[in-house]
C-alpha cells in the first residue's frame, strides 16, 4: 500500500461539546507476544448480494486446526461494526457461539469444520472508508490493515492465508462491472435486472489483500506477455469520461511488468491484472492481489491537468503497487510488526524503477528530500519508532515514513554493501525460500546474508533501534597523509535510552584542491562508536566528499569550511554530493543566523555572498542539465532547518530564509530573468530537456517573487496566460498566490472556472492557496473551509486544504497560535468521520518540544484539548497521548 461527497458542515467549536470522561487508551499489542494462530482457513467462499445501503455477505470458511497452535478449541473470528445474522457449523445451525467484544467465538470439537456466517452491512454509511464502502455510487473495499473484519467475521491477521472464491450479484444498471481478486471464472444474468460474476484467486493470501469493486466503469485495455509466455490482460478502470487520462498509467504498468522481470526476475502470475481508480480513498493505492485499488490522483494524468510531478507520482505508485505482487503478496508479513518487510522493500524497488525510467541523480535527491522532511522529524520526535516496531495500539498509525522510507534506506544500505548483483542473489533466495508464506524481517535479512555472503549480525540493529544516527567527521592532515576521523551516536528515543553503534556504509572521495579531482570513490563502513581511516598521497589537506549518493540515512556533522562547500558545490562529480554541498552551505548560514546569536551585518553579508557565488555558478554551468540545475536551486525547507536546532523559532527561521531568498532574487535578478526567458522558449514535451525547462521556470519565479515581486508578478501572469500544460500553469499560480497583486485573484478565478468539476485539479486550487506565502493566508484557509466545494468526507480534499496548511510554516506557526487551533479543530471534527485521516494531522502538533516556549505552550494546549474530547478514536488517541507523554 502506498505511505482521498457531500458539502461539509462548519467545524464545530469543541469547547461547546458535551463534557465527558476522556476515553481509555487502547490496549498495547507487543511483538514479543506473537503466537501462531490456533486455526487456519485454507479456503473461503464469499457470496455478496450487493446494495449501496444493505449488502448481504455470506462467508463460508473451511477451517483447520493448527497442529502447532495452543490446542484451544475456540475459533476466534474478528469483527468490527458487524453482527451475525446466522451462524452454521458443518451445515447445522450453531448454538455454541458467543460475542467477546467485537469478536465472534465458536467452540469447535474437531480438527476441521465448515463455518458459514451471514452479515448485513451498510456501505453508504461507512465514512471511515475501511471495509466495504460507497464512493459516488460505486462499491469498493479497503482491507489493509484491519478492514476485512468490517465485511465478514474472520481471523483478521496476516499469517492466515486462504484461497478465495467470490460470487457477487447486483443490479446491472447500477453495478454493470463486477470485479474481485484473481481471474473471472463465470458471469451470468440474474432475475429482476440483476447480474452476477464469480472470481477465483488461486494464490493463498491474507484477508487484508481481499478486494471487491462494483460500479459503472470503463477500461483502458492492453496486454502484456511475460518472459515465460503468459498473456496477461491489463485493464485500468475509471469513471466514464476519465479514460482519456489513463494512458500514462497503462504505460507505467507495462514498464513495471517488464522492469520487474529484468531487474528482480519476477514474473506476473495471473491471466488478468486490474487497476480501479476511486475518488474516495484514505491512502495512495492498495496492492490487492490482481485488483489494485488506487486513489484517482495516482491514475489520471494528461498535460492539461497533471504536472510533471504528478506524472512521476503516477509512474512510481503504479510501480510500487505492482511490485507488491511479489514483495507483499506472494511473500507477505507474518504480523504487522513486519510491515517494513513488504513496504520498505517495495519502496526501494519503486525508487530503483523510477530512477531507471528517468534521471537517477534527480530521483535520489527527491527521495532524500522526502526522507529528511518527513522521516527525520519523526525519528527525533515523540512518535519515533524502529522500522520494525516493538509495540503499537492502532496499526494504521504505523504506516509511517519510518516504516516506508527509512525501511527502504536500510535495505538500500545492504545493497550498497553487497553490490547490485549479489543483492539480486539475496532477493532471489528470499523469494524462493518464502514464496507462499507469511515471513518476517529476520527472514529477509537472513536471505540477504546467505545470498551475498555478508555478515549482517550487527546490521540487524537498524531494525530494532529508532533515531537518526549523528555522524561527526573531521579530516586531519599530517605529512602526505589525510586521516578521516568519524564518530557516531544514536540519539535517545522514547523507550530506548541506550543505543548501540550500528554499521554505517559511507561512500567517500577526497578531492585535490589544485586539480579539483579525486582519486576514486571508496566505500567505508563505520561499525564502531568511533574509527579512523587513512588516505596517503596528499600534499595539502584534501576536500572531503562524504555520504556520496546518500549511502546511509544519517545526519553528517563535518564542520566543513565555507570555502570547501563552495568548492564541492562547483566541482563535485557526484550529483547528490554536489546538491548536498549547496544545501549545507545554506544550512550553515541560516542556522548561524537563528541559532542562539544573531549574525552581525558583515557576517550575514559574507554568508550570503558565498551562497550567491555558488548559486551563480550553478546558473552559469553549461555542463548541467536543467533537471539537475533545478534541484540545486531549491533551498532547504524550513522544517529541515528546524531539525538542525535543539529548539527552533519558526518565525526567525521563516524570516531569515525569506530574507536570503529575497537577497538572492535581487542579486541575481538579471541571471534569473535571462534563465526564465531561455526556458520559456522550450516547447512542451515529456522529454528530460523540456521537463527541466519547466522546473526552472518555477524556480526562477520563486526567487524573483521574493526579491523583485513586481517583476515576478508580471512574468507569472504572462506565464499563466500562455501556459499549455499544468506544470507551467500551476507553477505560475503558486507564485501569484503568495503575492498581493490583482493578478492573483484573476488567475485563481480563471483556474477555478477552467477546471470546474475536475476534483483532482480543484484539489490543487485549494492546496495552492493554503500553502502560499501570502500575508493573509490564514484568512484564505478559513474562507476556503466554508467553500461549497470543500468537504470533510473526501480525504483528498481534506489533505489539499488542511495538510497544505499544516506543512506551511507561515500558516501553521502563526505567532498567535491560530494555525494550531485550526488544525486541532479539524482533528476533532474529522475524527468521527474518518479517524485514520484525522490521526495523520496530529504529528505536526506533536513537535511542540522542539519549538520555542511561547509557541510550544500553545501547541501542547491544543493537544491537551484534543485528548480531553469524548469518544476519541483509537487512531487519534494513540497519536495524541504519545505526543503528550
Secondary structure, 3 states (H helix, E strand, C coil): CCCCCCCCCCCCCHHHCCCCCCCCCCCCEEHHHCCCCCEEEEEEEEEEECCCCCEEEEEEEEEEECCCCCCCCEEEEECCCCCEEEEEECCEECCCEEEECCEEEEECCCCEEEEEEEEEECHHHCCCCCEEEEECCEEEEECCCCCHHHCCCECCCCCCCEEEEEEEEEECCCCCEEEECCEEEEEEECCCCEEEEEEEEEEEECHHHCCEEEECCEEEEEEEECCCCCEEEEEEEECCCCHHHCHHHHHHHHHHHHHHHHHHCCCCCCCEEEEEEECCCCCCEECCCCEEEEEHHHCCCCCCCCCHHHHHHHHHHHHHHHHCCCECCCEEECCHHHHHHHHHHHHHHHHHHHHHHCCHHHHHHHHHHHHHHHHHHHHCCCCCCCCCCCEECCHHHHCCHHHHHHHHHHHHHHHHHHCHHHHHHHHHHHHHHHCCCEECHHHHHHHHHHHHCCCCCHHHHHHHCCCCCEEEEEEEEECCEEEEEEEEECCCECCECCCCCCCEEEEEEEECCCCCCECCCEEEEECCCEEEEEEECCCCCCEEEECCCCCCCCEEECCCCHHHHHHHHHHCCCHHHHHHHHHHHHHHHHHHHHCCCCCCHHHHHHHHHHHHHHHHHHHHCCCCCHHHHHHHHCCCCHHHHHHCCCCECHHHHHHHHHHHHHHHHHHCHHHHHHHHHHHHCCCCCCCHHHHHHHHHHHHHHHHHHHHCHHHHHHHHHHHHHHCCCHHHHHHHHHHHHCCCCHHHHHHHHHHHHHCCCCHHHHHHHHHHHHCCCCCCHHHHHHHHHCCCCCCCCCHHHHHHHHHHHHCCHHHHCCCCCHHHHHHHHHHHHHHCCCHHHHHCCHHHHCCHHHECHHHHHHHHHHHHHHHCCCCCCHHHHHHHHHHHC
